[in-house]
Amino acid sequence: MDQHLEVFVKVVEKENFSKAAEELHMTQPAVSQYIRTLEESVGTRLLERSNKYVRLNKAGEIVYHHAKEIIALYTKMQSLVDDLTKRASGPIAIGASYTFGEYILPHIIAKMQEQFPLINPSIRIQNTKEIIELVKKHQLDIGIIEGLYKQDILNSEVVSKDRMVIVAGPRHPLLSQTEEIKISDLEEETWILREEGSGTREAAENLFEMYQFTPKKIMVFGSTQLIKESVEAGLGISLLSSWAIKKELTNGYIGIINAKGLPFKRNFSILTHTSYQTKALKTFIETLRDYLADPSKHTF
């Protein structure tokens, strides 16, 4: 791989020549020379420099974007070559939406590492929309999202169904009600939802559309953990994955509202590129499928 691109990306991400040099085990003058050579090759300045900062200009943004893709593709190429003679090993860049990434993925990674310690996974947790974009740009080898992927740029496979329920704080009056209530009767409740672009937010909006109502009040929070804490505190109710609330249910911090038509089901899907997959990536996907196929993992 062209080391000029690797050095350039490191300088951009560290926003500092000396920090980049330290991480790359190079001298600062050597890093500066690599950047000058790259700029001469491209034919324009890529970085704006001062004593306080290093920033991309417009040309630099273009080069940085493509350099990331080139580096990712080179890494994948090297892994494919290594696969011809070696057992499953090497890096995998895994991305996952919040529910899967925070509550399911750690267990899958732990299981894989027990059997395949030479595989070196790196993890990115973002909302569903952002994970899709990172896979498209070759910055991730695989993305695991909530819901369905409806384009044909990437390979998509549904790997599991997610059971979603409506939860409330332990003192909420609806938790003591034994008879099923209509979901549309919850229109007057304060609903605590994730941000736009989140698969959990999309599921909630699909639920509202299915039962033809719009909550009178909605609060938007940027993480599932914050939503759970807020529900426990009595701020409102929410639609959450059964995977995300196991500990809270066990400890009595929140409860499930007995509503007709629940659990609400959605898909977990994996996204990969159409090109050949490395042994490490195939091994991860097989481990993921085995874990999700175990019925005991899906119970409360």
C-alpha positions as CSV (number, residue, x, y, z in Angstrom):
1,M,0.0,0.0,0.0
2,D,1.2,3.6,-0.7
3,Q,2.5,4.7,2.6
4,H,1.9,8.3,1.7
5,L,-1.8,7.7,2.0
6,E,-1.4,5.9,5.3
7,V,0.6,8.8,6.7
8,F,-1.9,11.4,5.4
9,V,-4.8,9.6,7.0
10,K,-3.0,9.4,10.3
11,V,-2.2,13.1,10.3
12,V,-5.8,14.0,9.5
13,E,-7.2,11.8,12.3
14,K,-4.7,12.9,14.9
15,E,-4.9,16.6,13.7
16,N,-1.2,16.8,14.6
17,F,2.0,16.0,12.8
18,S,3.9,15.0,16.0
19,K,1.2,12.7,17.3
20,A,0.9,11.0,13.9
21,A,4.7,10.6,13.8
22,E,4.6,9.0,17.3
23,E,1.9,6.5,16.4
24,L,3.6,5.6,13.1
25,H,7.0,5.3,14.8
26,M,8.4,7.9,12.5
27,T,10.2,11.2,12.9
28,Q,8.1,14.4,12.5
29,P,10.3,15.6,9.5
30,A,9.7,12.2,7.8
31,V,5.9,12.7,8.2
32,S,6.1,16.2,6.8
33,Q,8.1,15.0,3.8
34,Y,5.5,12.3,3.1
35,I,2.7,14.9,3.2
36,R,4.7,17.3,0.9
37,T,5.4,14.5,-1.6
38,L,1.7,13.5,-1.6
39,E,0.6,17.2,-2.2
40,E,3.1,17.5,-5.0
41,S,1.8,14.3,-6.6
42,V,-1.8,15.5,-6.3
43,G,-0.9,18.9,-7.5
44,T,-2.4,21.0,-4.7
45,R,-2.3,21.6,-0.9
46,L,-4.4,19.2,1.1
47,L,-3.9,20.5,4.6
48,E,-4.2,23.9,6.3
49,R,-1.5,24.2,8.9
50,S,-1.0,26.5,11.9
51,N,0.8,26.2,15.3
52,K,-2.5,25.1,16.8
53,Y,-4.1,22.8,14.3
54,V,-4.0,20.8,11.1
55,R,-7.2,20.8,9.1
56,L,-8.4,19.5,5.7
57,N,-9.2,21.9,2.9
58,K,-11.7,20.9,0.2
59,A,-9.1,19.0,-1.9
60,G,-7.9,17.3,1.3
61,E,-11.5,16.1,2.1
62,I,-11.7,14.4,-1.3
63,V,-8.3,12.7,-0.9
64,Y,-9.1,11.6,2.7
65,H,-12.4,10.1,1.7
66,H,-10.8,8.0,-1.1
67,A,-7.7,7.2,0.9
68,K,-9.8,5.5,3.5
69,E,-11.5,3.4,0.9
70,I,-8.1,2.5,-0.7
71,I,-6.6,1.5,2.6
72,A,-9.7,-0.7,3.4
73,L,-9.6,-2.4,0.1
74,Y,-5.9,-3.1,0.4
75,T,-6.4,-4.6,3.8
76,K,-9.2,-6.8,2.4
77,M,-6.9,-7.8,-0.6
78,Q,-4.1,-8.8,1.8
79,S,-6.5,-10.9,3.9
80,L,-7.8,-12.7,0.8
81,V,-4.3,-13.6,-0.2
82,D,-3.5,-14.8,3.3
83,D,-6.6,-17.0,3.3
84,L,-5.2,-19.2,0.6
85,T,-2.7,-20.7,3.0
86,K,-3.7,-19.8,6.6
87,R,-6.5,-20.5,9.0
88,A,-9.0,-17.9,9.9
89,S,-7.1,-14.9,11.1
90,G,-6.6,-11.2,10.6
91,P,-8.7,-8.0,11.0
92,I,-12.4,-7.7,10.6
93,A,-14.1,-4.3,10.7
94,I,-17.6,-4.9,12.1
95,G,-20.3,-2.3,12.4
96,A,-23.6,-2.6,14.2
97,S,-26.6,-0.5,15.1
98,Y,-27.0,0.3,18.8
99,T,-29.3,-2.5,20.0
100,F,-27.4,-5.3,18.3
101,G,-24.0,-3.8,18.9
102,E,-24.5,-3.1,22.6
103,Y,-26.5,-6.1,23.8
104,I,-25.8,-9.0,21.4
105,L,-22.5,-8.5,19.6
106,P,-20.2,-8.7,22.6
107,H,-21.4,-12.2,23.3
108,I,-20.8,-13.2,19.7
109,I,-17.3,-11.7,19.7
110,A,-16.5,-13.5,22.9
111,K,-17.6,-16.9,21.5
112,M,-15.6,-16.3,18.3
113,Q,-12.4,-15.4,20.2
114,E,-12.6,-18.6,22.2
115,Q,-12.3,-20.7,19.0
116,F,-10.5,-18.3,16.7
117,P,-8.1,-16.1,18.7
118,L,-6.1,-15.0,15.7
119,I,-9.1,-13.0,14.3
120,N,-8.8,-9.4,15.3
121,P,-12.2,-7.6,15.3
122,S,-12.7,-3.9,15.5
123,I,-16.2,-2.5,16.3
124,R,-18.1,0.6,15.2
125,I,-21.5,1.3,16.9
126,Q,-23.6,3.8,15.0
127,N,-27.3,4.1,14.1
128,T,-28.6,2.0,11.2
129,K,-28.3,4.7,8.6
130,E,-24.7,5.5,9.4
131,I,-23.7,1.8,9.4
132,I,-25.1,1.3,5.9
133,E,-23.0,4.3,4.6
134,L,-19.8,3.0,6.2
135,V,-20.3,-0.5,4.6
136,K,-20.9,1.2,1.2
137,K,-17.6,3.2,1.6
138,H,-15.7,0.0,2.4
139,Q,-14.9,1.3,5.9
140,L,-16.6,-1.8,7.3
141,D,-16.4,-5.4,6.2
142,I,-19.9,-6.1,7.6
143,G,-22.7,-4.2,9.0
144,I,-25.5,-5.5,11.3
145,I,-28.6,-3.3,11.2
146,E,-32.1,-3.2,12.5
147,G,-34.8,-3.6,9.9
148,L,-34.5,-4.3,6.2
149,Y,-32.0,-3.0,3.6
150,K,-34.0,-2.2,0.5
151,Q,-31.2,-1.4,-2.0
152,D,-29.2,-3.7,-4.1
153,I,-25.7,-2.1,-3.8
154,L,-24.8,-4.6,-0.9
155,N,-25.6,-8.2,-0.1
156,S,-28.3,-8.3,2.6
157,E,-29.5,-11.2,4.7
158,V,-32.0,-11.4,7.5
159,V,-30.3,-13.3,10.3
160,S,-32.8,-13.0,13.2
161,K,-36.2,-11.6,14.3
162,D,-36.2,-9.1,17.1
163,R,-39.1,-9.1,19.6
164,M,-40.0,-5.5,20.7
165,V,-42.2,-4.6,23.7
166,I,-43.6,-1.5,25.3
167,V,-41.9,-0.8,28.6
168,A,-42.7,1.5,31.6
169,G,-41.3,2.4,34.9
170,P,-42.0,0.1,37.9
171,R,-44.6,2.5,39.4
172,H,-46.5,3.1,36.1
173,P,-50.3,2.3,36.7
174,L,-50.6,0.3,33.5
175,L,-48.2,-2.4,34.8
176,S,-50.7,-3.4,37.4
177,Q,-53.5,-3.8,34.8
178,T,-54.0,-7.5,34.0
179,E,-56.3,-7.1,31.0
180,E,-54.7,-6.4,27.6
181,I,-55.0,-2.8,26.5
182,K,-55.1,-1.4,22.9
183,I,-51.8,0.1,21.7
184,S,-53.7,3.0,20.3
185,D,-54.9,3.8,23.9
186,L,-51.3,4.8,24.6
187,E,-51.6,7.9,22.5
188,E,-51.8,10.1,25.6
189,E,-48.6,8.7,27.1
190,T,-45.2,10.4,26.8
191,W,-43.1,8.3,24.4
192,I,-39.3,8.3,24.7
193,L,-37.8,7.5,21.3
194,R,-34.4,7.3,19.6
195,E,-33.2,9.8,17.0
196,E,-34.1,9.8,13.3
197,G,-32.0,7.3,11.4
198,S,-32.1,4.8,14.2
199,G,-33.7,1.4,13.5
200,T,-35.4,1.5,16.9
201,R,-37.0,4.8,16.0
202,E,-38.1,3.4,12.6
203,A,-39.7,0.4,14.4
204,A,-41.7,2.8,16.7
205,E,-42.9,4.9,13.8
206,N,-44.0,1.7,12.0
207,L,-45.9,0.7,15.2
208,F,-47.7,4.1,15.3
209,E,-48.6,3.8,11.6
210,M,-49.9,0.3,12.0
211,Y,-52.2,1.3,14.8
212,Q,-53.0,4.7,13.3
213,F,-52.1,7.1,16.1
214,T,-49.5,9.7,16.9
215,P,-48.3,10.2,20.5
216,K,-49.3,13.6,21.9
217,K,-45.8,14.0,23.4
218,I,-42.5,12.6,22.2
219,M,-39.1,12.9,23.8
220,V,-36.0,12.1,21.7
221,F,-32.8,10.6,23.3
222,G,-29.7,9.5,21.6
223,S,-29.0,6.1,23.3
224,T,-31.0,3.1,24.4
225,Q,-29.3,3.1,27.8
226,L,-30.5,6.7,28.4
227,I,-34.0,5.7,27.4
228,K,-34.1,2.8,29.8
229,E,-32.9,5.0,32.7
230,S,-35.6,7.6,31.7
231,V,-38.3,5.0,31.6
232,E,-37.2,3.7,35.0
233,A,-37.4,7.2,36.4
234,G,-41.0,7.6,35.2
235,L,-40.5,10.1,32.3
236,G,-42.5,8.0,29.9
237,I,-42.8,4.7,28.0
238,S,-40.9,3.3,25.1
239,L,-40.7,0.5,22.5
240,L,-37.5,-1.5,23.1
241,S,-36.0,-4.7,22.0
242,S,-36.3,-7.7,24.3
243,W,-32.5,-8.1,24.0
244,A,-32.0,-4.7,25.5
245,I,-34.1,-5.0,28.6
246,K,-33.2,-8.5,30.1
247,K,-31.3,-7.1,33.1
248,E,-33.8,-4.4,33.8
249,L,-36.7,-6.9,33.8
250,T,-34.8,-9.4,36.0
251,N,-34.1,-6.6,38.5
252,G,-37.6,-5.1,38.4
253,Y,-36.3,-1.7,37.2
254,I,-38.9,-1.6,34.3
255,G,-41.9,-3.7,33.3
256,I,-43.7,-4.7,30.1
257,I,-47.1,-3.2,29.4
258,N,-49.7,-5.8,28.5
259,A,-50.7,-4.5,25.1
260,K,-52.6,-6.4,22.4
261,G,-50.5,-7.2,19.4
262,L,-47.2,-7.4,21.1
263,P,-44.4,-8.3,20.8
264,F,-43.8,-6.2,17.7
265,K,-41.3,-7.9,15.4
266,R,-38.6,-6.6,13.2
267,N,-35.5,-8.0,11.5
268,F,-31.8,-7.9,12.2
269,S,-30.0,-8.0,8.9
270,I,-26.3,-8.3,7.9
271,L,-24.8,-6.3,5.0
272,T,-21.7,-7.3,3.1
273,H,-20.1,-6.4,-0.2
274,T,-20.6,-8.6,-3.2
275,S,-16.9,-9.4,-3.5
276,Y,-15.3,-12.6,-2.1
277,Q,-15.3,-12.8,1.7
278,T,-12.2,-13.6,3.9
279,K,-12.1,-16.7,6.1
280,A,-12.2,-14.4,9.1
281,L,-15.4,-12.7,7.9
282,K,-17.0,-16.0,7.0
283,T,-16.1,-17.4,10.4
284,F,-17.6,-14.4,12.2
285,I,-20.9,-14.7,10.1
286,E,-21.1,-18.4,11.0
287,T,-20.6,-17.7,14.7
288,L,-23.2,-15.0,14.5
289,R,-25.8,-17.4,12.9
290,D,-25.1,-20.1,15.4
291,Y,-25.5,-17.8,18.3
292,L,-28.8,-16.3,17.0
293,A,-30.1,-19.8,16.2
294,D,-30.0,-20.9,19.8
295,P,-33.5,-20.4,21.2
296,S,-32.2,-20.0,24.8
297,K,-30.6,-16.7,23.7
298,H,-34.0,-15.2,22.8
299,T,-35.8,-15.7,26.1
300,F,-36.2,-13.0,28.8
